Amino acid sequence: TDVTSSKEDVEQDLLRILSYQAESVSCVRCKDILLRLPKDTAFLSLLCYNFGVDMYHLRKFEDSAFWLSQSYDIGKMNAKYAPGSEVLAKVLRLLATVYLEWDCQRFQDKALNAVSLANKECVSAFGLYLKIRILLTSGASDNHIRAGLNEMLESEASLEVCLNTVKLLMAEDREVLAFEYLKRMCQHFESSPDLGTALVLHIELLLQRGKELLGKQKIEDIITGHYTGKQLTPQALTTLHVMLWDKAANHFETSNYSEALQWYNYSLSFFKAGQMEPNLAKLQRNRASCFLQLKQLEKAKEAIKEAERCDPDCIFTQFSVYKIAVQENNMEKGTCKTLNGQQDIAVKALECVCENYEDETQVLTALRSEAYDTKIYNYFHFVGVCVCVCVCVLVCVLVTAWNLALQCESSPDRMRDFFVLSYQLSQLCPPDRTLLMGQRTCLLMAAAASLELCRKSPHSTQTEELTQALEHIQICWEIWKTLKASGSFPADPTDSLLLLYEFEARAKLNDPKVETIVESVLELENVEAKVLETIAALAMEPPAHFPLLCKKALRVALSLHKKQPQPDLAHCSKCVHSLIKLSLPSGVSEVEAHVLEEVWDYYEEALSIIASAPDDFAVMETLWLLTRAWNTGILLYSLAQYPEAEKWCGLAMSFVRHLGTLQESYETQMSGLYSEILDRLDKEKRNRNMEE
């Protein structure tokens, strides 16, 4: 009996050593030993899974596939002590993803086999979506894909997953399947409040494929539903408006003004009578432009009257009034309304246009010279009309620069240049609140583009991009101060965005002013936890390295999450995870006492989060916390700091009861070594008592 017991103890120690070495040969030996120690099945399976994850992140697909296969095989060796079907399904889904990204054509059978086994172990929306991805990538037949789609609907997958599946089908040129599935999906989610999202996607896909007649029918159905109690969600309605305006703008550019007007009218159908909104003013100006092109002056006047009601001070509305006045031969009305006491600025615009547009140069340069040689009063009426024309041209160029910027999403340098150009042109226009808001947006976008360009640039050129971003930010701050002095902006994110952009730029320039920026963020009224989490991420994004500021931001973010009526446990857990990882990095050979004290507080926070909702806390996150605490205890044990070792190993043991199906396996595995630590601690105490 003593010999058998001793042999088991030796094998347990050997299993632990071989597991942590985690080499291929060692894994095989561990599996052999596992036949005699089945309670360690879950431990070894998850260890292999973690190695598989690490290899996947390093894009070492062959190594990742090996470790994930081992994880699944080990997990199936003993059903009683296996990690659980959810964990095994997760292992298999990652294995299928590895085969997919490695070479789907070569490993399509293995990928399909892995994801099919995963869905048998524990069906999930992600597993079903992954199966469709694999089938599409491997060029499977429509019937095979249709079977997978049926399986997804039957499994009660969420609307969002189903919509993503439709987009995937369209991206892979399976149009027939996509529309077929979309139709069935709309029927399946008919009672869902988010059905509108699917309907809008259906319209978008129809329009993308040139099926305008069908698209119009769907839009008219949605308009009917809008007034019979089936309104779209605000987000879906905004998406639809953007789609309708884009379609109208395309028709306008091709001089198909009647068609453009119809699309704008669809958008107008969703606004209530008497509604006051800047977007409604823009819509009415667009409609007026269509009416003017169609020579329907009275209808254009009605549309502009509505635009004036919604946004009377906007310069674009004034220009529309001018254009109508010109068609009515009412020069006095057009001139006075458009100039609005800004003659000096308007003349600057005139000069700019004269210098840059050949078509106007001869007439307007002569006009300018003659006006300066005589009293402007004699030519005021005529010059005023010409200036209005020039400012209109200038605004058209400004808007063109803006639109070009938006089309350059894949080219940050061009996007930045066009937004800067748009801002520079706007400086020649009469200033008003609307114009200042446009300038603010231009500079915000220019700063964002500069930062994006910096992320994609080599280190040697980053300083120039960051400095340029700061220049845009500083000018934007001044404009924003002027705007705030003119009125309130409830829930406007400009302060947060400017602070985030400035923090990123200064952090990457290693500027000590970053501490001041963090304080400014904390002083914001109703600062969001998301902003602080972004600050924390930017503080550690190379070349920035500000761990103390990162931890400060995370602590405040955690506090804000906890103050919510229904705290977001996932975000709380993420904050705690990051704080522990920052304070106690892996691979250290010693730990200072004050660091241990700090990390201990974070662990107590984690335990309180788990206690508040034990069923909602991710088992893998619990396992990570347990492992990090246990490894800290083992490190302290190796340094002969036995009291501290006992404390940290005890902390790790307190997480075991939250491991669900893994509890028994880990409890057995850890209890032996924990007892050994307690024995060593008692021995040390006895030795000290004897010395005394």
C-alpha positions as CSV (number, residue, x, y, z in Angstrom):
1,T,0.0,0.0,0.0
2,D,2.8,2.4,0.9
3,V,4.6,1.6,-2.3
4,T,1.4,2.3,-4.4
5,S,0.7,5.5,-2.5
6,S,4.3,6.6,-3.0
7,K,4.1,5.8,-6.8
8,E,1.0,7.9,-7.1
9,D,2.6,10.8,-5.4
10,V,5.6,10.6,-7.7
11,E,3.4,10.4,-10.8
12,Q,1.4,13.4,-9.7
13,D,4.6,15.5,-9.3
14,L,5.8,14.2,-12.7
15,L,2.5,15.1,-14.3
16,R,2.8,18.7,-13.0
17,I,6.3,19.1,-14.3
18,L,5.6,17.6,-17.7
19,S,2.5,19.7,-18.1
20,Y,4.2,23.0,-17.5
21,Q,7.0,22.1,-19.9
22,A,4.3,21.4,-22.4
23,E,6.3,19.9,-25.2
24,S,4.8,17.5,-27.7
25,V,6.6,14.5,-26.3
26,S,5.7,15.5,-22.8
27,C,2.1,15.8,-23.8
28,V,2.0,12.2,-25.0
29,R,3.6,11.1,-21.7
30,C,1.1,13.2,-19.8
31,K,-1.8,11.4,-21.6
32,D,-0.3,8.1,-20.6
33,I,-0.1,9.1,-16.9
34,L,-3.6,10.6,-17.2
35,L,-5.0,7.1,-17.6
36,R,-4.0,6.5,-14.0
37,L,-4.9,10.0,-12.8
38,P,-8.2,10.8,-14.6
39,K,-9.1,13.6,-12.2
40,D,-6.5,15.8,-14.0
41,T,-8.3,15.5,-17.3
42,A,-9.8,19.0,-17.3
43,F,-6.5,20.6,-16.2
44,L,-4.4,19.1,-19.0
45,S,-7.1,19.7,-21.6
46,L,-7.3,23.4,-20.7
47,L,-3.5,23.7,-20.6
48,C,-3.3,22.4,-24.2
49,Y,-6.1,24.8,-25.2
50,N,-4.2,27.8,-23.8
51,F,-1.1,26.8,-25.8
52,G,-3.3,26.5,-28.9
53,V,-4.7,30.0,-28.3
54,D,-1.1,31.4,-28.0
55,M,0.0,29.8,-31.2
56,Y,-3.1,31.0,-33.0
57,H,-2.3,34.6,-32.0
58,L,1.2,34.2,-33.2
59,R,-0.3,32.9,-36.6
60,K,1.5,29.5,-36.1
61,F,-1.4,27.5,-37.4
62,E,0.3,24.1,-37.5
63,D,1.3,24.3,-33.8
64,S,-2.1,25.7,-32.9
65,A,-3.9,22.9,-34.6
66,F,-1.7,20.3,-32.8
67,W,-2.4,21.8,-29.3
68,L,-6.1,22.3,-29.9
69,S,-6.4,18.7,-31.2
70,Q,-4.6,17.4,-28.1
71,S,-6.9,19.5,-25.9
72,Y,-10.0,18.0,-27.4
73,D,-8.6,14.4,-27.4
74,I,-7.7,14.7,-23.8
75,G,-11.1,16.2,-22.9
76,K,-12.8,13.2,-24.4
77,M,-10.6,10.6,-22.5
78,N,-12.7,10.7,-19.4
79,A,-16.3,12.0,-19.6
80,K,-16.6,12.2,-15.8
81,Y,-13.6,14.6,-15.4
82,A,-13.9,16.4,-18.8
83,P,-13.9,20.2,-18.9
84,G,-17.5,20.3,-20.0
85,S,-19.3,20.4,-23.4
86,E,-19.2,24.2,-23.7
87,V,-15.4,24.2,-23.2
88,L,-14.9,21.4,-25.7
89,A,-17.1,23.2,-28.2
90,K,-15.0,26.3,-27.8
91,V,-11.8,24.3,-28.4
92,L,-13.3,22.8,-31.6
93,R,-14.6,26.1,-32.9
94,L,-11.1,27.6,-32.6
95,L,-9.6,24.5,-34.2
96,A,-12.0,24.9,-37.2
97,T,-11.1,28.6,-37.4
98,V,-7.4,27.7,-37.5
99,Y,-8.0,25.3,-40.4
100,L,-10.1,28.0,-42.2
101,E,-7.4,30.7,-41.9
102,W,-4.6,28.3,-42.5
103,D,-5.7,26.9,-45.9
104,C,-9.4,26.2,-46.2
105,Q,-9.2,24.5,-49.6
106,R,-6.6,22.1,-48.2
107,F,-8.2,21.5,-44.8
108,Q,-11.9,22.0,-45.6
109,D,-12.8,18.5,-44.4
110,K,-11.0,18.9,-41.1
111,A,-12.5,22.4,-40.6
112,L,-16.0,21.1,-41.3
113,N,-15.5,18.1,-39.1
114,A,-14.3,20.3,-36.2
115,V,-17.1,22.8,-36.4
116,S,-19.7,20.0,-36.8
117,L,-18.4,18.2,-33.7
118,A,-18.4,21.6,-31.9
119,N,-22.1,22.1,-32.7
120,K,-22.9,18.6,-31.5
121,E,-21.1,19.2,-28.2
122,C,-22.8,22.5,-27.6
123,V,-24.6,24.3,-30.4
124,S,-24.0,28.1,-30.6
125,A,-24.8,30.9,-33.0
126,F,-21.1,31.5,-33.6
127,G,-20.5,27.8,-34.4
128,L,-23.3,27.8,-36.9
129,Y,-22.0,31.0,-38.5
130,L,-18.5,29.6,-38.6
131,K,-19.9,26.5,-40.4
132,I,-21.4,28.8,-43.1
133,R,-18.1,30.6,-43.5
134,I,-16.3,27.3,-44.1
135,L,-18.9,26.1,-46.5
136,L,-18.7,29.3,-48.5
137,T,-14.9,29.5,-48.5
138,S,-14.6,25.9,-49.6
139,G,-17.1,26.5,-52.5
140,A,-19.8,24.2,-51.2
141,S,-23.0,23.7,-53.2
142,D,-26.1,25.9,-52.5
143,N,-27.9,22.8,-51.0
144,H,-25.2,22.2,-48.5
145,I,-25.2,25.9,-47.5
146,R,-29.0,26.0,-47.4
147,A,-28.9,23.1,-44.9
148,G,-26.6,25.1,-42.7
149,L,-28.9,28.2,-42.9
150,N,-31.9,26.1,-41.9
151,E,-30.0,24.8,-38.9
152,M,-29.2,28.4,-37.9
153,L,-32.9,29.5,-38.0
154,E,-33.9,26.4,-36.1
155,S,-31.4,27.0,-33.4
156,E,-32.9,30.4,-32.5
157,A,-29.8,32.4,-33.5
158,S,-30.1,36.1,-32.8
159,L,-31.2,38.6,-35.5
160,E,-27.7,40.2,-35.6
161,V,-26.1,36.8,-36.3
162,C,-28.6,36.1,-39.1
163,L,-28.0,39.6,-40.6
164,N,-24.3,39.0,-40.6
165,T,-24.9,35.7,-42.3
166,V,-26.8,37.5,-45.1
167,K,-24.0,40.0,-45.6
168,L,-21.5,37.1,-45.7
169,L,-23.6,35.4,-48.4
170,M,-23.7,38.6,-50.5
171,A,-20.0,39.1,-50.1
172,E,-19.4,35.6,-51.4
173,D,-21.7,36.1,-54.5
174,R,-24.5,33.8,-53.2
175,E,-27.2,36.4,-54.1
176,V,-30.1,33.9,-54.5
177,L,-29.4,32.2,-51.2
178,A,-29.0,35.6,-49.5
179,F,-32.4,37.0,-50.6
180,E,-34.0,33.6,-49.9
181,Y,-32.6,33.5,-46.4
182,L,-33.4,37.2,-45.8
183,K,-37.1,36.6,-46.7
184,R,-37.3,33.6,-44.3
185,M,-35.5,35.5,-41.6
186,C,-38.0,38.5,-41.8
187,Q,-40.8,36.0,-41.4
188,H,-39.0,34.3,-38.5
189,F,-38.4,37.6,-36.6
190,E,-41.7,39.2,-37.6
191,S,-42.6,40.0,-34.0
192,S,-39.2,41.3,-33.1
193,P,-38.9,45.1,-32.4
194,D,-35.6,45.0,-34.4
195,L,-37.2,43.6,-37.5
196,G,-36.7,47.0,-39.2
197,T,-32.9,46.4,-39.3
198,A,-33.6,43.4,-41.5
199,L,-36.0,45.3,-43.7
200,V,-33.5,48.1,-44.2
201,L,-30.8,45.6,-45.1
202,H,-33.2,44.0,-47.6
203,I,-33.7,47.4,-49.3
204,E,-30.0,48.1,-49.3
205,L,-29.2,44.8,-51.0
206,L,-31.9,45.3,-53.6
207,L,-30.6,48.8,-54.4
208,Q,-27.0,47.5,-54.6
209,R,-28.2,45.0,-57.2
210,G,-30.0,47.6,-59.2
211,K,-33.5,46.3,-58.3
212,E,-34.9,49.8,-57.7
213,L,-38.6,48.9,-58.3
214,L,-38.5,46.1,-55.7
215,G,-36.6,48.5,-53.4
216,K,-39.2,51.2,-53.8
217,Q,-42.0,48.7,-53.0
218,K,-40.2,47.7,-49.7
219,I,-39.7,51.4,-48.8
220,E,-43.4,52.2,-49.4
221,D,-44.3,49.2,-47.2
222,I,-42.1,50.6,-44.4
223,I,-43.7,54.0,-44.8
224,T,-47.1,52.5,-44.5
225,G,-46.0,50.5,-41.4
226,H,-44.5,53.8,-39.9
227,Y,-48.0,55.2,-39.7
228,T,-49.7,52.0,-38.5
229,G,-47.6,51.3,-35.4
230,K,-44.7,49.5,-37.0
231,Q,-42.0,52.2,-36.7
232,L,-38.3,51.5,-37.3
233,T,-35.9,51.8,-34.5
234,P,-34.0,55.2,-34.5
235,Q,-30.8,53.5,-35.7
236,A,-32.6,51.6,-38.5
237,L,-34.4,54.8,-39.6
238,T,-31.2,56.8,-39.7
239,T,-29.6,54.1,-41.9
240,L,-32.6,54.2,-44.2
241,H,-32.4,58.0,-44.5
242,V,-28.7,57.9,-45.4
243,M,-29.5,55.3,-48.0
244,L,-32.3,57.3,-49.5
245,W,-30.3,60.5,-49.7
246,D,-27.4,58.7,-51.3
247,K,-29.7,57.3,-54.0
248,A,-31.2,60.8,-54.5
249,A,-27.8,62.4,-54.8
250,N,-26.7,59.8,-57.4
251,H,-29.7,60.6,-59.5
252,F,-29.2,64.4,-59.1
253,E,-25.6,64.1,-60.3
254,T,-26.8,62.3,-63.5
255,S,-29.4,65.1,-64.0
256,N,-32.3,62.7,-63.3
257,Y,-34.0,65.3,-61.1
258,S,-37.5,63.8,-61.0
259,E,-36.1,60.5,-59.7
260,A,-33.9,62.3,-57.2
261,L,-36.9,64.2,-55.9
262,Q,-38.8,60.9,-55.5
263,W,-36.1,59.5,-53.3
264,Y,-36.0,62.7,-51.2
265,N,-39.7,62.5,-50.9
266,Y,-39.5,59.0,-49.5
267,S,-37.2,60.4,-46.8
268,L,-39.6,63.3,-46.1
269,S,-42.4,60.8,-45.5
270,F,-40.8,59.9,-42.1
271,F,-40.8,63.4,-40.8
272,K,-43.8,64.7,-38.8
273,A,-45.5,67.9,-39.9
274,G,-44.0,70.9,-38.1
275,Q,-41.0,68.9,-36.9
276,M,-37.9,71.1,-36.2
277,E,-34.6,69.4,-37.1
278,P,-31.5,70.5,-39.0
279,N,-31.6,67.4,-41.2
280,L,-35.1,68.4,-42.3
281,A,-33.7,71.8,-43.4
282,K,-31.0,70.0,-45.5
283,L,-33.7,67.7,-47.0
284,Q,-35.9,70.7,-47.9
285,R,-32.9,72.5,-49.5
286,N,-32.2,69.3,-51.6
287,R,-35.8,69.1,-52.6
288,A,-35.7,72.8,-53.6
289,S,-32.7,72.2,-55.8
290,C,-34.6,69.5,-57.6
291,F,-37.6,71.7,-58.1
292,L,-35.4,74.5,-59.4
293,Q,-33.9,72.2,-62.0
294,L,-37.4,71.0,-62.9
295,K,-38.5,74.7,-63.3
296,Q,-41.1,74.3,-60.5
297,L,-40.4,77.6,-58.8
298,E,-43.4,77.7,-56.5
299,K,-42.7,74.2,-55.1
300,A,-39.0,75.3,-54.6
301,K,-40.2,78.3,-52.7
302,E,-42.4,76.1,-50.4
303,A,-39.5,73.8,-49.7
304,I,-37.1,76.7,-48.9
305,K,-39.7,78.2,-46.7
306,E,-39.7,75.0,-44.6
307,A,-35.9,75.0,-44.6
308,E,-35.9,78.6,-43.3
309,R,-38.4,77.6,-40.5
310,C,-36.1,74.7,-39.4
311,D,-32.7,76.4,-39.8
312,P,-33.1,80.1,-40.7
313,D,-29.5,81.2,-40.0
314,C,-27.8,78.6,-42.1
315,I,-25.7,80.1,-44.9
316,F,-26.8,77.2,-47.2
317,T,-30.4,78.2,-46.7
318,Q,-29.6,81.8,-47.5
319,F,-27.9,80.7,-50.8
320,S,-31.0,78.7,-51.7
321,V,-33.1,81.9,-51.1
322,Y,-30.7,83.8,-53.3
323,K,-31.0,81.3,-56.2
324,I,-34.8,81.5,-56.0
325,A,-34.6,85.3,-55.9
326,V,-32.4,85.3,-59.0
327,Q,-35.0,83.2,-60.9
328,E,-37.7,85.7,-59.8
329,N,-35.4,88.6,-61.0
330,N,-35.6,89.9,-57.4
331,M,-31.9,91.0,-57.1
332,E,-32.4,93.2,-54.1
333,K,-33.9,90.4,-52.0
334,G,-31.2,88.0,-53.0
335,T,-28.3,90.4,-52.4
336,C,-29.4,91.8,-49.1
337,K,-30.3,88.3,-47.7
338,T,-27.1,86.7,-48.7
339,L,-24.6,89.4,-47.9
340,N,-26.2,90.0,-44.5
341,G,-23.6,92.6,-43.5
342,Q,-20.6,90.6,-44.5
343,Q,-19.4,92.6,-47.5
344,D,-15.7,92.5,-46.6
345,I,-15.7,88.7,-46.3
346,A,-17.7,88.3,-49.4
347,V,-15.3,90.4,-51.4
348,K,-12.4,88.2,-50.2
349,A,-14.4,85.3,-51.5
350,L,-14.8,87.1,-54.8
351,E,-11.1,87.6,-55.0
352,C,-10.4,84.0,-54.2
353,V,-12.7,82.8,-56.9
354,C,-11.3,85.3,-59.4
355,E,-7.8,84.0,-58.8
356,N,-8.7,80.3,-59.0
357,Y,-11.5,79.9,-61.6
358,E,-10.7,80.8,-65.2
359,D,-14.3,81.1,-66.3
360,E,-15.0,84.0,-64.0
361,T,-11.6,85.7,-64.2
362,Q,-12.1,88.2,-67.0
363,V,-15.5,89.5,-66.0
364,L,-14.9,89.5,-62.2
365,T,-11.3,90.8,-62.3
366,A,-12.5,93.7,-64.4
367,L,-15.3,94.2,-62.0
368,R,-13.0,94.1,-59.0
369,S,-10.5,96.6,-60.6
370,E,-13.3,99.0,-61.5
371,A,-14.9,98.8,-58.1
372,Y,-11.6,99.7,-56.4
373,D,-10.9,102.6,-58.8
374,T,-14.3,104.1,-58.0
375,K,-16.6,104.3,-55.1
376,I,-18.0,100.8,-54.3
377,Y,-21.4,102.5,-53.6
378,N,-22.0,103.1,-57.3
379,Y,-21.6,99.4,-58.0
380,F,-22.8,97.9,-54.7
381,H,-26.0,96.4,-56.2
382,F,-24.2,94.8,-59.1
383,V,-21.1,93.7,-57.2
384,G,-23.4,92.3,-54.4
385,V,-25.1,90.0,-56.9
386,C,-21.8,88.9,-58.3
387,V,-20.3,88.3,-54.9
388,C,-23.3,86.1,-54.0
389,V,-22.5,84.0,-57.1
390,C,-18.9,83.7,-56.1
391,V,-19.7,82.7,-52.6
392,C,-22.1,80.1,-54.0
393,V,-19.2,78.8,-56.1
394,L,-17.0,78.8,-53.1
395,V,-19.5,76.8,-51.0
396,C,-19.8,74.3,-53.8
397,V,-16.0,73.8,-53.8
398,L,-16.1,73.5,-50.0
399,V,-18.8,70.9,-50.1
400,T,-17.0,69.0,-52.8
401,A,-13.8,68.9,-50.7
402,W,-15.9,67.6,-47.8
403,N,-17.5,64.8,-49.9
404,L,-14.1,63.8,-51.4
405,A,-12.8,63.5,-47.9
406,L,-15.6,61.2,-46.9
407,Q,-14.8,59.0,-50.0
408,C,-11.1,58.6,-48.9
409,E,-11.7,56.4,-45.9
410,S,-9.0,53.9,-47.1
411,S,-6.5,56.7,-47.6
412,P,-6.0,58.7,-44.4
413,D,-3.5,61.2,-45.9
414,R,-6.0,62.2,-48.7
415,M,-8.9,62.3,-46.2
416,R,-6.9,64.7,-44.0
417,D,-5.9,66.9,-46.9
418,F,-9.4,67.3,-48.1
419,F,-10.8,68.0,-44.7
420,V,-8.1,70.7,-44.1
421,L,-8.9,72.2,-47.5
422,S,-12.6,72.2,-46.6
423,Y,-11.8,74.0,-43.4
424,Q,-9.6,76.6,-45.2
425,L,-12.3,77.3,-47.7
426,S,-14.9,77.7,-45.0
427,Q,-12.8,80.5,-43.5
428,L,-13.7,82.6,-46.5
429,C,-17.4,82.3,-45.9
430,P,-19.5,84.5,-43.6
431,P,-19.2,83.0,-40.1
432,D,-22.2,81.6,-38.3
433,R,-23.0,78.8,-35.9
434,T,-23.6,76.3,-38.6
435,L,-20.3,77.1,-40.3
436,L,-18.4,76.9,-37.1
437,M,-19.8,73.5,-36.4
438,G,-18.7,72.4,-39.9
439,Q,-15.2,73.8,-39.2
440,R,-15.1,71.9,-35.9
441,T,-16.0,68.6,-37.7
442,C,-13.4,69.2,-40.4
443,L,-10.6,69.7,-37.9
444,L,-11.8,66.7,-35.8
445,M,-11.7,64.5,-38.8
446,A,-8.4,65.9,-40.0
447,A,-6.9,65.1,-36.5
448,A,-8.4,61.6,-36.6
449,A,-7.0,61.0,-40.0
450,S,-3.5,62.2,-38.9
451,L,-3.6,59.8,-36.0
452,E,-4.7,57.0,-38.2
453,L,-1.9,57.8,-40.6
454,C,0.6,57.8,-37.7
455,R,-0.5,54.3,-36.8
456,K,0.3,53.1,-40.3
457,S,3.6,55.0,-40.7
458,P,7.1,54.0,-39.8
459,H,8.4,55.3,-36.5
460,S,10.7,57.8,-38.2
461,T,7.8,59.8,-39.7
462,Q,5.3,59.5,-36.8
463,T,6.5,62.7,-35.1
464,E,5.5,64.8,-38.0
465,E,2.0,63.3,-38.2
466,L,1.5,63.6,-34.5
467,T,2.6,67.3,-34.5
468,Q,0.2,68.0,-37.3
469,A,-2.6,66.3,-35.5
470,L,-1.9,68.5,-32.4
471,E,-2.1,71.6,-34.6
472,H,-5.6,70.6,-35.8
473,I,-6.7,69.8,-32.3
474,Q,-5.5,73.2,-30.9
475,I,-7.4,75.2,-33.6
476,C,-10.5,73.0,-33.0
477,W,-10.3,73.7,-29.3
478,E,-10.6,77.5,-30.0
479,I,-13.5,77.0,-32.4
480,W,-15.2,74.7,-29.8
481,K,-14.8,77.3,-27.1
482,T,-16.5,79.9,-29.3
483,L,-19.4,77.5,-30.1
484,K,-19.9,76.6,-26.4
485,A,-20.1,80.3,-25.6
486,S,-22.9,80.7,-28.1
487,G,-25.2,78.1,-26.5
488,S,-25.4,74.7,-24.8
489,F,-24.5,71.4,-26.5
490,P,-26.1,68.6,-24.3
491,A,-24.6,65.2,-24.8
492,D,-22.1,66.5,-27.4
493,P,-18.9,64.3,-27.5
494,T,-16.6,67.0,-28.8
495,D,-14.8,67.5,-25.5
496,S,-14.2,63.8,-25.1
497,L,-13.0,63.3,-28.6
498,L,-10.6,66.3,-28.5
499,L,-9.1,65.0,-25.2
500,L,-8.8,61.5,-26.5
501,Y,-7.1,62.7,-29.7
502,E,-4.8,65.0,-27.8
503,F,-3.9,62.3,-25.3
504,E,-3.0,59.8,-28.1
505,A,-0.8,62.3,-29.9
506,R,1.0,63.5,-26.7
507,A,1.4,60.0,-25.3
508,K,3.1,58.8,-28.5
509,L,5.3,61.9,-28.4
510,N,6.1,61.1,-24.8
511,D,4.8,64.5,-23.7
512,P,4.5,64.9,-19.9
513,K,1.3,66.9,-20.5
514,V,-0.6,63.7,-20.8
515,E,-1.2,63.7,-17.0
516,T,-3.0,67.1,-17.3
517,I,-5.1,65.7,-20.1
518,V,-6.2,62.7,-17.9
519,E,-7.2,65.2,-15.2
520,S,-9.2,67.2,-17.7
521,V,-11.0,63.9,-18.7
522,L,-11.8,63.2,-15.1
523,E,-13.2,66.7,-14.7
524,L,-15.7,66.2,-17.6
525,E,-19.4,66.2,-16.6
526,N,-20.8,62.7,-16.9
527,V,-17.6,61.2,-18.3
528,E,-18.2,57.8,-19.7
529,A,-16.4,54.7,-18.6
530,K,-15.7,53.9,-22.3
531,V,-13.7,57.1,-22.7
532,L,-11.5,56.1,-19.7
533,E,-11.0,52.6,-21.0
534,T,-9.9,54.1,-24.3
535,I,-7.4,56.4,-22.4
536,A,-6.1,53.3,-20.7
537,A,-5.6,51.4,-24.0
538,L,-3.9,54.4,-25.6
539,A,-1.6,54.9,-22.6
540,M,0.0,51.5,-23.4
541,E,-0.2,51.5,-27.2
542,P,3.4,51.6,-28.5
543,P,5.4,53.8,-28.6
544,A,3.4,55.2,-25.6
545,H,4.1,53.6,-22.2
546,F,2.3,55.1,-19.2
547,P,1.3,52.2,-17.0
548,L,0.4,54.5,-14.0
549,L,-2.0,56.6,-16.0
550,C,-3.4,53.4,-17.5
551,K,-4.2,52.0,-14.1
552,K,-5.6,55.3,-12.9
553,A,-8.0,55.4,-15.9
554,L,-9.0,51.8,-15.4
555,R,-9.7,52.3,-11.7
556,V,-12.1,55.2,-12.4
557,A,-13.7,53.3,-15.2
558,L,-14.3,50.3,-12.9
559,S,-15.8,52.7,-10.3
560,L,-18.2,54.2,-12.9
561,H,-19.3,50.7,-14.1
562,K,-20.1,49.7,-10.5
563,K,-22.2,52.8,-10.0
564,Q,-24.6,51.9,-12.9
565,P,-28.0,50.6,-11.8
566,Q,-27.2,47.4,-13.6
567,P,-23.4,47.1,-13.7
568,D,-21.9,45.5,-16.8
569,L,-20.0,42.5,-15.3
570,A,-18.1,41.9,-18.5
571,H,-16.6,45.4,-18.5
572,C,-15.9,45.3,-14.7
573,S,-14.1,41.9,-15.2
574,K,-12.1,43.4,-18.1
575,C,-11.0,46.3,-16.0
576,V,-9.9,44.1,-13.1
577,H,-8.2,41.7,-15.5
578,S,-6.2,44.6,-17.0
579,L,-5.3,46.1,-13.6
580,I,-4.0,42.7,-12.4
581,K,-2.0,42.1,-15.6
582,L,-0.4,45.6,-15.4
583,S,0.5,45.3,-11.8
584,L,1.6,41.7,-11.8
585,P,3.0,40.8,-15.2
586,S,3.7,37.1,-15.9
587,G,7.3,35.8,-15.9
588,V,8.6,37.9,-13.0
589,S,11.1,36.4,-10.6
590,E,10.2,38.5,-7.6
591,V,7.4,40.8,-6.4
592,E,7.5,43.8,-4.1
593,A,5.3,43.8,-1.0
594,H,3.4,47.0,-2.0
595,V,2.6,45.5,-5.4
596,L,1.2,42.4,-3.8
597,E,-1.0,44.6,-1.6
598,E,-2.3,46.5,-4.6
599,V,-3.1,43.3,-6.6
600,W,-4.7,41.8,-3.5
601,D,-7.2,44.6,-3.6
602,Y,-8.0,43.9,-7.2
603,Y,-8.6,40.3,-6.4
604,E,-11.0,41.2,-3.7
605,E,-12.8,43.3,-6.3
606,A,-13.0,40.4,-8.6
607,L,-14.4,38.1,-5.9
608,S,-17.1,40.7,-5.1
609,I,-18.0,40.9,-8.8
610,I,-18.3,37.1,-9.0
611,A,-20.3,37.0,-5.8
612,S,-22.8,39.5,-7.2
613,A,-23.7,37.3,-10.2
614,P,-21.9,33.9,-10.0
615,D,-23.8,32.5,-13.0
616,D,-22.9,35.3,-15.3
617,F,-19.2,35.4,-14.7
618,A,-17.1,33.7,-17.4
619,V,-15.5,30.4,-16.2
620,M,-12.4,31.0,-18.3
621,E,-11.9,34.4,-16.7
622,T,-12.3,32.8,-13.2
623,L,-9.7,30.2,-14.3
624,W,-7.3,33.0,-15.4
625,L,-7.7,34.7,-12.0
626,L,-7.2,31.5,-10.2
627,T,-4.1,30.6,-12.2
628,R,-2.5,34.0,-11.8
629,A,-3.0,33.9,-8.0
630,W,-1.8,30.3,-7.7
631,N,1.4,31.1,-9.7
632,T,2.0,34.1,-7.5
633,G,1.7,31.8,-4.5
634,I,4.1,29.2,-6.0
635,L,6.6,32.0,-6.8
636,L,6.5,33.2,-3.2
637,Y,6.9,29.6,-2.1
638,S,10.0,29.2,-4.2
639,L,11.4,32.4,-2.6
640,A,10.8,30.8,0.9
641,Q,8.1,33.4,1.7
642,Y,5.8,30.8,3.1
643,P,3.2,33.0,4.9
644,E,2.7,35.0,1.8
645,A,2.7,31.9,-0.3
646,E,-0.1,30.4,1.9
647,K,-2.1,33.6,1.6
648,W,-2.0,33.7,-2.2
649,C,-2.5,30.0,-2.7
650,G,-5.5,30.3,-0.3
651,L,-6.8,33.1,-2.5
652,A,-6.5,30.9,-5.5
653,M,-8.4,28.1,-3.7
654,S,-11.3,30.6,-3.1
655,F,-11.9,30.7,-6.8
656,V,-12.2,27.0,-7.2
657,R,-15.8,26.8,-6.1
658,H,-16.7,29.2,-9.0
659,L,-15.3,26.9,-11.7
660,G,-18.5,24.9,-12.4
661,T,-17.8,21.6,-14.0
662,L,-14.0,22.1,-13.6
663,Q,-14.3,22.5,-9.8
664,E,-13.7,18.9,-8.8
665,S,-10.7,18.5,-11.1
666,Y,-8.9,21.6,-9.9
667,E,-9.8,21.1,-6.3
668,T,-8.2,17.7,-6.3
669,Q,-5.2,18.9,-8.2
670,M,-4.5,22.0,-6.0
671,S,-5.3,20.5,-2.6
672,G,-2.2,18.4,-2.5
673,L,0.3,21.2,-3.1
674,Y,-1.7,23.5,-0.9
675,S,-1.4,21.0,1.9
676,E,2.3,20.8,1.3
677,I,2.6,24.6,1.6
678,L,0.6,24.6,4.9
679,D,2.9,21.8,6.2
680,R,6.0,23.7,5.3
681,L,4.5,26.8,7.0
682,D,3.8,24.8,10.2
683,K,7.3,23.5,10.1
684,E,8.8,27.0,9.8
685,K,6.7,28.1,12.8
686,R,7.9,25.2,14.8
687,N,11.5,25.9,13.9
688,R,11.2,29.5,15.0
689,N,9.6,28.5,18.3
690,M,12.5,26.0,18.9
691,E,15.1,28.7,18.1
692,E,13.4,31.1,20.5
